[in-house]
Amino acid sequence: MELDAYARTSKNQYAAHEKTRHLLQSSMERLARRCHFEDQGSCMDAAPRRRRHIVDLGSADGTSSMATLQFAVASLNQATDDDGPIPLHVTFEEHPASDEKKLRTTLDHHDDWFKRNDITRTITMRSFYEPLFQPESIDFLMSYICLHWLDSSALDDIATWKRLGIDSHQQELLLKFTKVNESSAPENVREQWRTELAHRHLAKFLAFRANELLPGAEAVLVMVGHPHRFVTPEDGGPGPLTRAMARCIARGDMREDVLRRTIVPYFLRTEEDARAAFNLAANIEVPSSTSAGLSSRPGALLELIDCHSFETITAGSDDDDVIGGAFDLFWSIHSNSVISAGATTDELNILKEETKQIFYEIYDAKEGILSTFVALVVRKRTRVQWGTGRST
Ligand SMILES: C[S@@+](CC[C@H](N)C(=O)[O-])C[C@H]1O[C@@H](n2cnc3c(N)ncnc32)[C@H](O)[C@@H]1O
């Protein structure tokens, strides 16, 4: 992702945060109750009040994360009867390839707010598809607009994913799509991604987090879902990036091989996909960090409190250029995949103009771009329900 450009345009999809405020608020109210009971116990033992640990996974440049964190902290503190804010430690996590300095600068701008609310903070630059925290060390976790990105960290060459399920004599299929959810992508390839990659990656993520959440702790997870008009436009054809690349190739402005290799490593899930991954998480073995050789299945302790998809409109906030704003967001998210496929600067610049042109052709400024998101709220139970092998 192009972080500078994303920082300027992330507000264009902030509706996905706003439309899930009620989930966040309810989680914060439950956290406030857990804090209250625990603090009563500490008070009787004359023990100091514990600083609670909140985690934001995939913080990008920090702009949207901070806006949502501020809402969460206000909800939490409003829900307590205690004097003064509940002391918190917040970990902002982001992919190691991202710009830590940019994230740090955004957070530093909010220094006064952190101090006023008795919040300490750290940044960790690690992939969320690996163990991140000590077992039972998180009081609340949130991740917005991230988990549709799959775990591509073990891959030297992302183009190998595009070829999954495509035989050597079907190479022309590689020129039909840049995202596996596009209507022009071969259905068997999409199905292979669904079961071999998307379900497994989200299940692995959930199992790691289940290990790290405290019993009773919750996570709010919001990801881009299917359908999203960036990927499946209303006319039923391929997405704007694939169309633009095909036009550039036809004019001789881009080598065919760039399109053959371009694949955006995300999978847009339906609610059913998210549920399937959640169920799979119960079977994932997570090695124990304390007892050598032992492992457990912490995902079996997760309870699904909520899982639903909802629609928003992605659009530029400038009334005069609604589509231009949506395009800028799109380009900040997707251009890196074209660079990874080996595009030259000239090819990339021409492609950018062509993609923008297609945006004005296929999207309606009045309507904006219809987008689906999937929201999950999960809670870690204190024990596996007897007889089922998993929590219900
Ligand atoms: C669209 S941005 C969302 C940022 C922010 N949470 C928001 O709501 O605007 C997706 C973020 O997920 C991050 N991301 C993707 N895969 C990741 C991974 N495996 N580990 C950590 N971060 C990841 C990207 O680097 C990017 O910053």
The ligand as an SDF file (V2000), in Angstrom:
LIG
                    3D

 27 29  0  0  0  0  0  0  0  0999 V2000
   -6.5600   -0.4560    4.1340 C   0  0  0  0  0  0  0  0  0  0  0  0
   -5.3890   -0.3260    5.3950 S   0  0  0  0  0  0  0  0  0  0  0  0
   -6.3750   -0.0720    6.8130 C   0  0  0  0  0  0  0  0  0  0  0  0
   -5.7060    0.8120    7.7920 C   0  0  0  0  0  0  0  0  0  0  0  0
   -6.5570    1.2880    8.9560 C   0  0  0  0  0  0  0  0  0  0  0  0
   -6.7800    0.2340    9.9250 N   0  0  0  0  0  0  0  0  0  0  0  0
   -7.8660    1.8830    8.4600 C   0  0  0  0  0  0  0  0  0  0  0  0
   -8.9200    1.4160    8.8850 O   0  0  0  0  0  0  0  0  0  0  0  0
   -7.8400    2.8030    7.6530 O   0  0  0  0  0  0  0  0  0  0  0  0
   -4.8190   -1.9870    5.5890 C   0  0  0  0  0  0  0  0  0  0  0  0
   -3.5620   -2.0700    6.4420 C   0  0  0  0  0  0  0  0  0  0  0  0
   -3.3180   -3.4530    6.7520 O   0  0  0  0  0  0  0  0  0  0  0  0
   -1.9360   -3.6320    6.7620 C   0  0  0  0  0  0  0  0  0  0  0  0
   -1.6260   -5.0540    6.6360 N   0  0  0  0  0  0  0  0  0  0  0  0
   -1.9020   -5.8640    5.6030 C   0  0  0  0  0  0  0  0  0  0  0  0
   -1.4220   -7.0980    5.8460 N   0  0  0  0  0  0  0  0  0  0  0  0
   -0.8390   -7.0480    7.0660 C   0  0  0  0  0  0  0  0  0  0  0  0
   -0.1660   -8.0020    7.8760 C   0  0  0  0  0  0  0  0  0  0  0  0
    0.0110   -9.2590    7.4650 N   0  0  0  0  0  0  0  0  0  0  0  0
    0.3010   -7.6050    9.0730 N   0  0  0  0  0  0  0  0  0  0  0  0
    0.1260   -6.3250    9.5040 C   0  0  0  0  0  0  0  0  0  0  0  0
   -0.5090   -5.3740    8.7740 N   0  0  0  0  0  0  0  0  0  0  0  0
   -0.9770   -5.7350    7.5700 C   0  0  0  0  0  0  0  0  0  0  0  0
   -1.4730   -2.8120    5.5710 C   0  0  0  0  0  0  0  0  0  0  0  0
   -0.0820   -2.5570    5.6200 O   0  0  0  0  0  0  0  0  0  0  0  0
   -2.3190   -1.5710    5.7140 C   0  0  0  0  0  0  0  0  0  0  0  0
   -1.6990   -0.5920    6.4810 O   0  0  0  0  0  0  0  0  0  0  0  0
  1  2  1  0
  2  3  1  0
  2 10  1  0
  3  4  1  0
  4  5  1  0
  5  6  1  0
  5  7  1  0
  7  8  2  0
  7  9  1  0
 10 11  1  0
 11 12  1  0
 11 26  1  0
 12 13  1  0
 13 14  1  0
 13 24  1  0
 14 15  1  0
 14 23  1  0
 15 16  2  0
 16 17  1  0
 17 18  1  0
 17 23  2  0
 18 19  1  0
 18 20  2  0
 20 21  1  0
 21 22  2  0
 22 23  1  0
 24 25  1  0
 24 26  1  0
 26 27  1  0
M  CHG  2   2   1   9  -1
M  END
$$$$
